[in-house]
Amino acid sequence: MAVWAGKWSDRVLSLLALLLYSTPGFWIGLMTLILFSVQLDWLPSGGNITIGAELTGWAYVADILRHAILPVLTLSSFFIAIYARLTRAAMLEIAQQDFVRTAHAKGLTPWFVTVRYILRCALLPITTVAGMHFGNLLGGATVVETVFSWPGLGRLALEAVMARDFNVLLGVLLLSAMLVIVANILVDLLQSWLDPRIKAH
Protein backbone atom coordinates (compact mmCIF):
# COMPACT_ATOMS: atom_id res chain seq x y z
CA MET A 1 0.00 0.00 0.00
CA ALA A 2 2.81 2.42 0.84
CA VAL A 3 4.45 1.82 -2.55
CA TRP A 4 1.28 3.05 -4.30
CA ALA A 5 0.53 5.84 -1.80
CA GLY A 6 -1.96 8.32 -3.23
CA LYS A 7 -2.92 6.10 -6.19
CA TRP A 8 -6.23 4.33 -6.74
CA SER A 9 -4.77 0.95 -5.72
CA ASP A 10 -3.75 2.39 -2.35
CA ARG A 11 -7.25 3.79 -1.82
CA VAL A 12 -8.87 0.46 -2.73
CA LEU A 13 -6.61 -1.49 -0.39
CA SER A 14 -7.15 1.05 2.40
CA LEU A 15 -10.91 0.75 1.98
CA LEU A 16 -10.66 -3.05 2.03
CA ALA A 17 -8.53 -2.91 5.20
CA LEU A 18 -11.10 -0.60 6.83
CA LEU A 19 -13.93 -2.99 5.93
CA LEU A 20 -12.04 -5.99 7.34
CA TYR A 21 -11.24 -4.05 10.51
CA SER A 22 -14.86 -3.04 11.13
CA THR A 23 -16.54 -6.33 10.20
CA PRO A 24 -17.17 -8.86 13.02
CA GLY A 25 -15.21 -12.07 12.69
CA PHE A 26 -18.22 -14.36 13.05
CA TRP A 27 -19.98 -12.58 10.14
CA ILE A 28 -16.94 -13.02 7.89
CA GLY A 29 -16.85 -16.68 8.92
CA LEU A 30 -20.50 -17.21 8.07
CA MET A 31 -20.17 -15.44 4.71
CA THR A 32 -17.09 -17.45 3.71
CA LEU A 33 -18.87 -20.59 4.84
CA ILE A 34 -21.88 -19.82 2.64
CA LEU A 35 -19.75 -18.85 -0.36
CA PHE A 36 -16.97 -21.44 -0.41
CA SER A 37 -18.73 -24.39 1.24
CA VAL A 38 -22.42 -24.08 0.35
CA GLN A 39 -22.47 -22.22 -2.96
CA LEU A 40 -19.16 -23.23 -4.59
CA ASP A 41 -18.54 -26.46 -2.64
CA TRP A 42 -14.78 -25.88 -2.74
CA LEU A 43 -13.96 -26.28 0.94
CA PRO A 44 -15.37 -28.30 3.86
CA SER A 45 -17.87 -26.54 6.10
CA GLY A 46 -16.53 -27.60 9.49
CA GLY A 47 -14.35 -29.86 11.57
CA ASN A 48 -10.61 -30.34 11.28
CA ILE A 49 -10.57 -33.64 9.32
CA THR A 50 -12.89 -35.58 7.04
CA ILE A 51 -14.62 -38.09 9.32
CA GLY A 52 -14.36 -41.68 8.13
CA ALA A 53 -11.89 -40.93 5.33
CA GLU A 54 -9.00 -42.77 7.06
CA LEU A 55 -6.37 -40.81 5.13
CA THR A 56 -2.63 -41.19 5.70
CA GLY A 57 0.53 -39.39 4.66
CA TRP A 58 0.31 -36.30 2.48
CA ALA A 59 -3.39 -36.89 1.81
CA TYR A 60 -4.04 -36.53 5.55
CA VAL A 61 -1.99 -33.32 5.72
CA ALA A 62 -3.79 -31.91 2.66
CA ASP A 63 -7.15 -32.73 4.23
CA ILE A 64 -6.22 -30.87 7.44
CA LEU A 65 -5.04 -27.86 5.42
CA ARG A 66 -8.29 -27.77 3.43
CA HIS A 67 -10.27 -27.73 6.67
CA ALA A 68 -8.03 -24.98 8.09
CA ILE A 69 -8.29 -22.51 5.19
CA LEU A 70 -11.60 -20.88 6.12
CA PRO A 71 -10.95 -20.65 9.90
CA VAL A 72 -7.49 -19.19 9.31
CA LEU A 73 -8.79 -16.60 6.83
CA THR A 74 -11.63 -15.64 9.16
CA LEU A 75 -9.43 -15.36 12.24
CA SER A 76 -6.68 -13.42 10.45
CA SER A 77 -8.90 -10.93 8.61
CA PHE A 78 -9.05 -8.49 11.54
CA PHE A 79 -5.29 -8.63 12.14
CA ILE A 80 -4.48 -8.33 8.42
CA ALA A 81 -6.38 -5.05 8.36
CA ILE A 82 -4.49 -3.71 11.40
CA TYR A 83 -1.05 -4.72 10.15
CA ALA A 84 -1.74 -3.40 6.64
CA ARG A 85 -2.50 0.07 8.02
CA LEU A 86 0.43 0.00 10.46
CA THR A 87 2.86 -1.17 7.79
CA ARG A 88 1.70 1.55 5.40
CA ALA A 89 2.12 4.29 8.01
CA ALA A 90 5.53 3.02 9.13
CA MET A 91 6.85 2.66 5.57
CA LEU A 92 5.70 6.15 4.58
CA GLU A 93 7.47 7.59 7.62
CA ILE A 94 10.70 5.67 7.05
CA ALA A 95 10.73 6.51 3.32
CA GLN A 96 11.44 10.15 4.30
CA GLN A 97 14.56 9.29 6.32
CA ASP A 98 18.05 10.34 5.24
CA PHE A 99 19.44 6.82 4.86
CA VAL A 100 16.71 5.99 2.34
CA ARG A 101 17.62 9.00 0.21
CA THR A 102 21.26 7.93 0.44
CA ALA A 103 20.37 4.43 -0.77
CA HIS A 104 18.53 5.93 -3.76
CA ALA A 105 21.53 8.22 -4.44
CA LYS A 106 23.82 5.19 -4.61
CA GLY A 107 21.82 3.94 -7.59
CA LEU A 108 20.05 1.04 -5.90
CA THR A 109 16.81 -0.08 -7.52
CA PRO A 110 13.60 1.22 -5.89
CA TRP A 111 12.40 -2.34 -5.26
CA PHE A 112 15.64 -3.25 -3.43
CA VAL A 113 15.50 -0.08 -1.34
CA THR A 114 11.85 -0.74 -0.43
CA VAL A 115 12.41 -4.34 0.65
CA ARG A 116 15.92 -4.14 2.10
CA TYR A 117 15.70 -0.83 3.95
CA ILE A 118 12.18 0.58 4.24
CA LEU A 119 10.21 -2.62 4.86
CA ARG A 120 12.83 -4.09 7.17
CA CYS A 121 12.77 -1.03 9.42
CA ALA A 122 8.99 -0.83 9.25
CA LEU A 123 8.68 -4.39 10.55
CA LEU A 124 10.06 -3.41 13.98
CA PRO A 125 6.84 -1.80 15.31
CA ILE A 126 4.76 -4.38 13.46
CA THR A 127 6.43 -7.31 15.22
CA THR A 128 5.95 -5.55 18.57
CA VAL A 129 2.22 -5.19 17.97
CA ALA A 130 2.05 -8.78 16.69
CA GLY A 131 3.50 -10.06 19.96
CA MET A 132 0.93 -8.06 21.92
CA HIS A 133 -1.92 -9.36 19.74
CA PHE A 134 -1.00 -13.01 20.12
CA GLY A 135 -3.00 -13.32 23.34
CA ASN A 136 -6.00 -11.63 21.69
CA LEU A 137 -5.68 -14.11 18.84
CA LEU A 138 -6.10 -17.02 21.24
CA GLY A 139 -9.07 -15.37 22.93
CA GLY A 140 -10.81 -14.41 19.71
CA ALA A 141 -10.53 -17.93 18.33
CA THR A 142 -13.49 -19.10 20.40
CA VAL A 143 -16.08 -17.60 18.04
CA VAL A 144 -14.32 -18.88 14.93
CA GLU A 145 -13.95 -22.35 16.40
CA THR A 146 -17.66 -22.39 17.20
CA VAL A 147 -18.67 -21.27 13.69
CA PHE A 148 -16.50 -23.90 11.97
CA SER A 149 -16.86 -26.64 14.62
CA TRP A 150 -13.11 -26.59 15.03
CA PRO A 151 -11.68 -28.22 18.17
CA GLY A 152 -9.31 -25.69 19.73
CA LEU A 153 -8.14 -24.02 22.93
CA GLY A 154 -10.77 -21.29 22.85
CA ARG A 155 -13.66 -23.69 22.49
CA LEU A 156 -12.17 -26.02 25.10
CA ALA A 157 -11.87 -23.13 27.55
CA LEU A 158 -15.49 -22.12 26.93
CA GLU A 159 -16.74 -25.67 27.47
CA ALA A 160 -14.64 -25.92 30.64
CA VAL A 161 -16.21 -22.71 31.99
CA MET A 162 -19.74 -23.90 31.18
CA ALA A 163 -19.06 -27.28 32.84
CA ARG A 164 -17.19 -25.69 35.77
CA ASP A 165 -14.22 -27.92 35.03
CA PHE A 166 -11.54 -25.78 36.65
CA ASN A 167 -8.72 -28.26 36.12
CA VAL A 168 -9.13 -28.15 32.34
CA LEU A 169 -9.54 -24.36 32.46
CA LEU A 170 -6.32 -23.95 34.45
CA GLY A 171 -4.53 -26.20 31.97
CA VAL A 172 -5.76 -24.11 29.03
CA LEU A 173 -4.71 -20.90 30.77
CA LEU A 174 -1.26 -22.31 31.56
CA LEU A 175 -0.73 -23.47 27.99
CA SER A 176 -1.96 -20.14 26.61
CA ALA A 177 0.39 -18.23 28.92
CA MET A 178 3.32 -20.37 27.78
CA LEU A 179 2.42 -19.75 24.12
CA VAL A 180 2.31 -16.00 24.73
CA ILE A 181 5.73 -16.12 26.44
CA VAL A 182 7.22 -18.12 23.55
CA ALA A 183 5.68 -15.70 21.04
CA ASN A 184 7.22 -12.71 22.81
CA ILE A 185 10.62 -14.41 22.90
CA LEU A 186 10.39 -15.07 19.16
CA VAL A 187 9.42 -11.43 18.60
CA ASP A 188 12.51 -10.28 20.52
CA LEU A 189 14.74 -12.60 18.48
CA LEU A 190 13.16 -11.41 15.24
CA GLN A 191 13.66 -7.77 16.19
CA SER A 192 17.33 -8.36 17.02
CA TRP A 193 17.73 -9.89 13.54
CA LEU A 194 15.89 -7.01 11.85
CA ASP A 195 17.91 -4.36 13.71
CA PRO A 196 21.37 -5.53 14.90
CA ARG A 197 21.61 -2.43 17.13
CA ILE A 198 19.13 -4.07 19.52
CA LYS A 199 21.73 -6.72 20.42
CA ALA A 200 23.98 -4.04 21.88
CA HIS A 201 21.38 -3.04 24.50
C-alpha positions as MATLAB code, in Angstrom:
seq = 'MAVWAGKWSDRVLSLLALLLYSTPGFWIGLMTLILFSVQLDWLPSGGNITIGAELTGWAYVADILRHAILPVLTLSSFFIAIYARLTRAAMLEIAQQDFVRTAHAKGLTPWFVTVRYILRCALLPITTVAGMHFGNLLGGATVVETVFSWPGLGRLALEAVMARDFNVLLGVLLLSAMLVIVANILVDLLQSWLDPRIKAH';
ca = [
       0.000    0.000    0.000;
       2.812    2.424    0.836;
       4.454    1.818   -2.549;
       1.284    3.047   -4.296;
       0.530    5.840   -1.801;
      -1.965    8.316   -3.234;
      -2.916    6.105   -6.187;
      -6.227    4.334   -6.738;
      -4.772    0.951   -5.722;
      -3.752    2.394   -2.349;
      -7.253    3.793   -1.823;
      -8.873    0.465   -2.727;
      -6.607   -1.494   -0.386;
      -7.146    1.049    2.399;
     -10.908    0.753    1.985;
     -10.657   -3.050    2.032;
      -8.534   -2.914    5.205;
     -11.098   -0.605    6.830;
     -13.929   -2.994    5.930;
     -12.036   -5.987    7.344;
     -11.239   -4.053   10.510;
     -14.862   -3.037   11.128;
     -16.537   -6.330   10.201;
     -17.174   -8.860   13.015;
     -15.211  -12.074   12.688;
     -18.215  -14.365   13.049;
     -19.981  -12.581   10.145;
     -16.942  -13.025    7.887;
     -16.847  -16.682    8.917;
     -20.504  -17.211    8.073;
     -20.170  -15.440    4.706;
     -17.086  -17.445    3.706;
     -18.873  -20.591    4.841;
     -21.884  -19.823    2.637;
     -19.746  -18.849   -0.355;
     -16.966  -21.443   -0.409;
     -18.732  -24.389    1.239;
     -22.415  -24.085    0.351;
     -22.466  -22.222   -2.963;
     -19.156  -23.229   -4.589;
     -18.543  -26.463   -2.641;
     -14.780  -25.882   -2.739;
     -13.957  -26.283    0.940;
     -15.373  -28.297    3.860;
     -17.872  -26.543    6.101;
     -16.530  -27.599    9.490;
     -14.346  -29.855   11.572;
     -10.607  -30.341   11.283;
     -10.568  -33.639    9.317;
     -12.888  -35.581    7.045;
     -14.618  -38.092    9.320;
     -14.362  -41.682    8.135;
     -11.889  -40.930    5.328;
      -8.998  -42.770    7.056;
      -6.365  -40.811    5.129;
      -2.625  -41.186    5.697;
       0.532  -39.387    4.657;
       0.306  -36.296    2.479;
      -3.387  -36.887    1.807;
      -4.037  -36.534    5.550;
      -1.989  -33.319    5.717;
      -3.789  -31.909    2.663;
      -7.145  -32.732    4.235;
      -6.222  -30.874    7.438;
      -5.040  -27.856    5.416;
      -8.292  -27.774    3.426;
     -10.266  -27.728    6.669;
      -8.034  -24.978    8.088;
      -8.288  -22.507    5.191;
     -11.600  -20.880    6.124;
     -10.954  -20.654    9.902;
      -7.492  -19.188    9.312;
      -8.786  -16.604    6.830;
     -11.627  -15.636    9.164;
      -9.430  -15.358   12.235;
      -6.678  -13.422   10.451;
      -8.903  -10.928    8.608;
      -9.050   -8.490   11.541;
      -5.293   -8.626   12.136;
      -4.484   -8.326    8.422;
      -6.379   -5.046    8.356;
      -4.495   -3.711   11.404;
      -1.052   -4.716   10.154;
      -1.743   -3.399    6.645;
      -2.498    0.070    8.022;
       0.426   -0.005   10.464;
       2.857   -1.165    7.792;
       1.695    1.545    5.403;
       2.118    4.290    8.007;
       5.531    3.018    9.132;
       6.848    2.656    5.572;
       5.696    6.148    4.584;
       7.468    7.589    7.622;
      10.705    5.674    7.050;
      10.735    6.512    3.323;
      11.445   10.147    4.297;
      14.558    9.288    6.315;
      18.055   10.341    5.235;
      19.441    6.820    4.857;
      16.707    5.986    2.338;
      17.620    8.998    0.213;
      21.263    7.931    0.445;
      20.371    4.434   -0.768;
      18.532    5.925   -3.760;
      21.526    8.216   -4.444;
      23.819    5.190   -4.614;
      21.821    3.942   -7.586;
      20.052    1.044   -5.902;
      16.813   -0.079   -7.515;
      13.596    1.222   -5.888;
      12.395   -2.338   -5.261;
      15.635   -3.252   -3.430;
      15.497   -0.078   -1.338;
      11.855   -0.737   -0.435;
      12.412   -4.344    0.650;
      15.924   -4.136    2.104;
      15.701   -0.827    3.946;
      12.183    0.579    4.242;
      10.213   -2.617    4.863;
      12.830   -4.094    7.167;
      12.772   -1.034    9.420;
       8.986   -0.834    9.248;
       8.677   -4.390   10.554;
      10.057   -3.408   13.981;
       6.845   -1.804   15.313;
       4.758   -4.384   13.457;
       6.429   -7.307   15.221;
       5.950   -5.546   18.569;
       2.216   -5.188   17.972;
       2.047   -8.778   16.690;
       3.500  -10.060   19.957;
       0.932   -8.057   21.916;
      -1.918   -9.356   19.745;
      -0.999  -13.011   20.123;
      -3.001  -13.319   23.342;
      -5.995  -11.635   21.688;
      -5.681  -14.112   18.839;
      -6.101  -17.024   21.245;
      -9.066  -15.372   22.935;
     -10.807  -14.414   19.712;
     -10.534  -17.934   18.326;
     -13.493  -19.099   20.399;
     -16.085  -17.601   18.037;
     -14.323  -18.876   14.925;
     -13.947  -22.349   16.404;
     -17.663  -22.388   17.200;
     -18.670  -21.269   13.688;
     -16.505  -23.895   11.973;
     -16.859  -26.643   14.616;
     -13.107  -26.592   15.032;
     -11.683  -28.225   18.170;
      -9.310  -25.694   19.730;
      -8.143  -24.024   22.926;
     -10.771  -21.285   22.848;
     -13.665  -23.695   22.488;
     -12.166  -26.022   25.097;
     -11.871  -23.130   27.554;
     -15.485  -22.117   26.930;
     -16.736  -25.666   27.468;
     -14.643  -25.916   30.641;
     -16.211  -22.710   31.989;
     -19.737  -23.899   31.180;
     -19.065  -27.282   32.836;
     -17.192  -25.685   35.773;
     -14.218  -27.922   35.032;
     -11.539  -25.777   36.649;
      -8.715  -28.264   36.117;
      -9.131  -28.155   32.340;
      -9.544  -24.364   32.463;
      -6.320  -23.946   34.446;
      -4.527  -26.204   31.969;
      -5.759  -24.111   29.029;
      -4.711  -20.895   30.769;
      -1.264  -22.311   31.560;
      -0.733  -23.467   27.986;
      -1.964  -20.136   26.614;
       0.387  -18.229   28.921;
       3.319  -20.375   27.779;
       2.423  -19.755   24.118;
       2.309  -16.002   24.731;
       5.727  -16.119   26.439;
       7.217  -18.120   23.551;
       5.681  -15.704   21.036;
       7.218  -12.710   22.810;
      10.624  -14.408   22.904;
      10.389  -15.073   19.164;
       9.424  -11.426   18.600;
      12.509  -10.279   20.522;
      14.741  -12.598   18.477;
      13.161  -11.409   15.244;
      13.665   -7.771   16.191;
      17.326   -8.358   17.020;
      17.726   -9.887   13.543;
      15.895   -7.007   11.850;
      17.908   -4.359   13.705;
      21.369   -5.529   14.902;
      21.609   -2.432   17.125;
      19.131   -4.068   19.519;
      21.732   -6.724   20.423;
      23.979   -4.042   21.881;
      21.384   -3.036   24.497;
];
